[in-house]
Amino acid sequence: MPRRVPRNSLRRANIAVLTAVLLVVVLAMVAFGVDVGYMCVARTQLQAAVDSAALAAAAAMWGEDPLASAQHEATVFAGKHKIGGNDLELDPAEVELGVWNQDARTFTPVSTGSGGNAVRVTASLENVALGFARVLGKTAFRV
């Protein structure tokens, strides 16, 4: 007569298999959450750097050459920030002088010879490294 396996030990074996499978799924979700959080932090760091550069450029745009002054100050202040551990090197061409219309909430760029009452700074950073997404073949992202 064959020996019967106690029912309680079969349940333990099933739970061990389910735990192993679900542990992989939970770890994948944690890794996804960490990488998405890192992307959000990098985006916030870039926004802080660009805001700092724009404020510095706006304060410096009242000299003899408003565009050159604004570009210089913007690049200096942007260079003081790190995004995802990388230094931000702002291209002076990404600094624009213009006119801000408060009622319409629009920015209109002006020609380089004239001033304006506002500054717009745009920036992006390529190849910010990811941590856990490398398993899926995604090694970097763009901010």
RAUR-V652326 format. One record per residue. N is the residue number from 0. SS is DSSP state (2 for helix, 1 for strand, 0 for the rest). OMEGA is omega in radians with two decimals (* if undefined). Layout:
((N:SS:OMEGA) (N:SS:OMEGA))
This chain:
((0:0:-3.13) (1:0:-3.12) (2:0:3.14) (3:0:3.07) (4:0:3.14) (5:0:-3.10) (6:2:-3.11) (7:2:-3.13) (8:2:3.06) (9:2:3.11) (10:2:3.13) (11:2:3.13) (12:2:3.10) (13:2:3.14) (14:2:3.12) (15:2:3.11) (16:2:3.12) (17:2:3.11) (18:2:3.13) (19:2:-3.13) (20:2:-3.11) (21:2:3.10) (22:2:3.09) (23:2:3.14) (24:2:3.14) (25:2:3.12) (26:2:3.09) (27:2:3.12) (28:2:3.09) (29:2:3.12) (30:2:3.10) (31:2:3.12) (32:2:3.12) (33:2:-3.14) (34:2:3.11) (35:2:3.07) (36:2:3.11) (37:2:3.09) (38:2:3.13) (39:2:3.12) (40:2:3.13) (41:2:3.12) (42:2:3.11) (43:2:3.10) (44:2:3.11) (45:2:3.12) (46:2:3.11) (47:2:3.13) (48:2:-3.13) (49:2:3.09) (50:2:3.11) (51:2:3.13) (52:2:-3.13) (53:2:3.12) (54:2:3.11) (55:2:3.13) (56:2:3.14) (57:2:3.12) (58:2:-3.07) (59:2:-3.02) (60:0:-3.07) (61:0:-3.13) (62:0:3.13) (63:0:3.11) (64:0:-3.01) (65:2:-3.09) (66:2:-3.13) (67:2:3.12) (68:2:-3.12) (69:2:3.13) (70:2:-3.14) (71:2:-3.12) (72:2:3.14) (73:2:-3.13) (74:2:3.11) (75:2:-3.08) (76:2:3.10) (77:2:3.14) (78:0:3.12) (79:0:-3.10) (80:0:3.03) (81:1:3.10) (82:1:-3.12) (83:0:-3.14) (84:0:3.14) (85:1:3.06) (86:1:3.09) (87:0:3.05) (88:0:-3.09) (89:0:3.06) (90:0:-3.14) (91:2:3.12) (92:2:3.14) (93:2:3.10) (94:1:-3.11) (95:1:2.98) (96:1:-3.14) (97:1:-3.14) (98:1:3.10) (99:1:3.08) (100:1:-3.06) (101:0:-3.09) (102:0:-3.12) (103:0:-3.10) (104:0:3.14) (105:1:3.06) (106:1:3.12) (107:1:3.13) (108:1:3.09) (109:0:3.13) (110:0:-3.04) (111:0:-3.10) (112:0:-3.08) (113:0:-3.08) (114:0:-3.05) (115:0:3.13) (116:0:-3.10) (117:1:3.10) (118:1:3.03) (119:1:3.11) (120:1:3.07) (121:0:-3.14) (122:0:3.03) (123:0:-3.13) (124:0:-3.13) (125:0:2.98) (126:0:2.98) (127:1:-2.99) (128:1:3.04) (129:0:-3.13) (130:0:-3.00) (131:2:-3.11) (132:2:3.10) (133:2:3.11) (134:2:-3.14) (135:2:3.09) (136:0:3.12) (137:0:-3.04) (138:0:-3.07) (139:1:3.09) (140:1:-3.12) (141:0:3.09) (142:0:*))
